[in-house]
Amino acid sequence: MITIEKIRVRLLEAIKQSGMKYYELAAKIGVSHQAISQYLYKNKMPALDTFAKLCAVLDLDANEILCVDEFEK
């Protein structure tokens, strides 16, 4: 089952692995650093266009972040 918590954990891990600070990532995707914190520590998810930018900047597969692998048979 996909949950916000699972998505948050995967995003947080990807950001840590990138070595970017929240303010750096925020500047690259056009949001505030507070928005990044809300995505990671609150029950707020980015808009689809922002999510796509996050995946591009962090070189992520959206399917992995969205836990699509859990639905594969």
C-alpha positions, 0 to 999 in steps of 0.5 A: 500500500502506498502511504504518504509516510513511505513516499516521505521516507524515500524522498528524504533518503534521496535528498540525503544521498544528493548532499543538497541542502533544502534551500539549494533543492528548493531554489532548483525546483522553484519552491521555498525551503519551508515547502521542502520541509513540509513535504518531508515532515508534514502530511503535505505532498508536492504538486505533480509539476513540483514532484516531477522537478524533484525527480529530475533534479535528484535523478530519481525514478518517480515509480520508485518514489511512489512505491510502484514496485509494491504493485508489480506482480 
